[in-house]
Amino acid sequence: MTAPILIAKGQRELYLLPQMANRHGLIAGATGTGKTVSLQVMAESFSAIGVPVFMADVKGDLSGVSVAGSPANAKIKDRLDLLKLRDFSFSASPVTFWDIYGEQGHPVRTTVSEMGPLLLNRLFNLNDIQAGVLSLVFKIADDNGLLLLDSKDLRAMLQFVGDNADQFTTEYGRISAASVGAIQRALLELEGQGGEQLFGEPALNIDDILQTDGRGRGMINILAADKLMLSPKIYATFLLWMMAELFERMPEVGDVEKPRLVFFFDEAHLLFSEAPDVLLQKIEQIIRLIRSKGIGIYFVTQNPLDIPDVVLGQLGNRIQHALRAFTPRDQKAVRAAATTLRANPKLDVEKAIGELGVGEALVSLLDEKGQPGITERAFVCPPRSQVGPVPPDTRRQIISSSVIYGHYERAVDRESAFEILKARAEQKIQPPAPEPMPYPGRSPQPERTGMPFPLPQSAPRPAGRPRDTLFEAMAKSAVRSIGSSLGRQVIRGILGSLGGR
């Protein structure tokens, strides 16, 4: 059995049980109360027991987890003296840096096809009619084997569907030109925010964040998000796509000795704000079911009320830092936050939330039976790694020494929807070649249909081969039909992503 993780110490030591760490959790508190340090302590503790971690560095100061801390830090020294921790030593954790913009880490991308229409609908802020048209565009692309890898592929596909809308009406339904135009404008707006760097290849391989180092420590994957937070919808949608990928990719494992991955979602309110009801329902479903795949999701936010009640009820491990009650609305939020924690007859939880100092928290962790522990007031343990960011030179050295360095840095632009549709358009505008005279005894070729996707032609029958019987012809026709439908079928997951398939 994996040893428990010491999280905080008050009247007694408070441990997070690794076998309960996939029951999800919450780190909450006002700005400046110690949430980031709590996140850092948990991340390095999970890494030490061999559990990979993924987290976004919103403020730019989590990179210090890659460097050992120093006893010269006065605040750390005071905390160590206060808690009288045994066997404490400073150490660094293995880190992989990622960055959508490729500036502070390995470039991290996905493809338009892999993200799917539902998440793009959230990213583009489309209405119901526009979202329906976007789903049809993906359906047409999927059915015809057109890969949507980057933004120019999606732009070309939108233009193609808009130009040929009448030919798709019978099979797919009416396609509004106004809706296509709205989606195109949203795509242009996304590109103006630098979002085109999110899409492309090589796309992120989820297996690359599930690694351990040579000493068996889990890799801490840090996504640089200080610049990304200027586009909060891109930030939230990308992390939601990663959650969906993990859900679709990882097999069921049931109850495990320790998680296979712990995923920290900082600024969690961005995930739920302005999200349509259908998306919220699917998010809740993922969070409820992903536990059985060995994945622990930990939300980091200012107030527990930022999380919908259905999701909040799934978060068993709680670290509640101070909330400030300067206004009647703040006081109401404090009372509501107190009700989300298990009561302690010896502690006025509501009063304590407003009295907590920096680095102090109300802690309730699941016991071995999966029941929330009684809320206790305690100080969070100090991190073993450096508090604060590392210098840019240190970051670049860590990036260049990574085993994946060079793979994601080389962008690939293979043939996809843009190139295929462009070639078809050029072929269409070329003058037709003169019809060749048919040879004696050979039937003339059938005329091509007006469909935008020409039907495949059957291969000629070899000379001297006997004609198939009726039964053989029917059997071969059925096999071809099944093979064709399976070859074109694209199975999308719960959030419309491909799930790595």
Stockholm file with secondary structure:
# STOCKHOLM 1.0

chainA/1-501         MTAPILIAKGQRELYLLPQMANRHGLIAGATGTGKTVSLQVMAESFSAIGVPVFMADVKGDLSGVSVAGSPANAKIKDRLDLLKLRDFSFSASPVTFWDIYGEQGHPVRTTVSEMGPLLLNRLFNLNDIQAGVLSLVFKIADDNGLLLLDSKDLRAMLQFVGDNADQFTTEYGRISAASVGAIQRALLELEGQGGEQLFGEPALNIDDILQTDGRGRGMINILAADKLMLSPKIYATFLLWMMAELFERMPEVGDVEKPRLVFFFDEAHLLFSEAPDVLLQKIEQIIRLIRSKGIGIYFVTQNPLDIPDVVLGQLGNRIQHALRAFTPRDQKAVRAAATTLRANPKLDVEKAIGELGVGEALVSLLDEKGQPGITERAFVCPPRSQVGPVPPDTRRQIISSSVIYGHYERAVDRESAFEILKARAEQKIQPPAPEPMPYPGRSPQPERTGMPFPLPQSAPRPAGRPRDTLFEAMAKSAVRSIGSSLGRQVIRGILGSLGGR
#=GR chainA/1-501 SS CCCCEEEEESSSEEEECGGGGGGCEEEECCTTSSHHHHHHHHHHHHHHTTCCEEEEESSSCGGGGGSBCCTTCHHHHHHHHHHTCSSCCCCCCCEEEEETTSSSSEECCBCHHHHCHHHHHHHHTCCHHHHHHHHHHHHHHHHTTCCCCSHHHHHHHHHHHHHTHHHHHHHHCCCCHHHHHHHHHHHHHHHHTTGGGGBCBSCCCGGGGSCBCTTSCBCEEEEECTTGGGSHHHHHHHHHHHHHHHHHHSCCCCSCSSCSEEEEEESTHHHHTTCCHHHHHHHHHHHHHGGGGTEEEEEEESCGGGSCHHHHTTCCEEEECCCCCCSHHHHHHHHHHHHTSCCBTTBCHHHHHHHCCTTEEEEECBCTTSCBCCCEEEEECCCSBCSSCCCHHHHHHHHHTSTTTTTTTSCBCCSCHHHHHHHHHHHHHSCCCCCCCCCTTCCCCCCCCSCSSCCCCCCCCCTTCCCCCHHHHHHHHHHHHHHHHHHHCCCCCTTSCCTTC
#=GC SS_cons         CCCCEEEEESSSEEEECGGGGGGCEEEECCTTSSHHHHHHHHHHHHHHTTCCEEEEESSSCGGGGGSBCCTTCHHHHHHHHHHTCSSCCCCCCCEEEEETTSSSSEECCBCHHHHCHHHHHHHHTCCHHHHHHHHHHHHHHHHTTCCCCSHHHHHHHHHHHHHTHHHHHHHHCCCCHHHHHHHHHHHHHHHHTTGGGGBCBSCCCGGGGSCBCTTSCBCEEEEECTTGGGSHHHHHHHHHHHHHHHHHHSCCCCSCSSCSEEEEEESTHHHHTTCCHHHHHHHHHHHHHGGGGTEEEEEEESCGGGSCHHHHTTCCEEEECCCCCCSHHHHHHHHHHHHTSCCBTTBCHHHHHHHCCTTEEEEECBCTTSCBCCCEEEEECCCSBCSSCCCHHHHHHHHHTSTTTTTTTSCBCCSCHHHHHHHHHHHHHSCCCCCCCCCTTCCCCCCCCSCSSCCCCCCCCCTTCCCCCHHHHHHHHHHHHHHHHHHHCCCCCTTSCCTTC
//
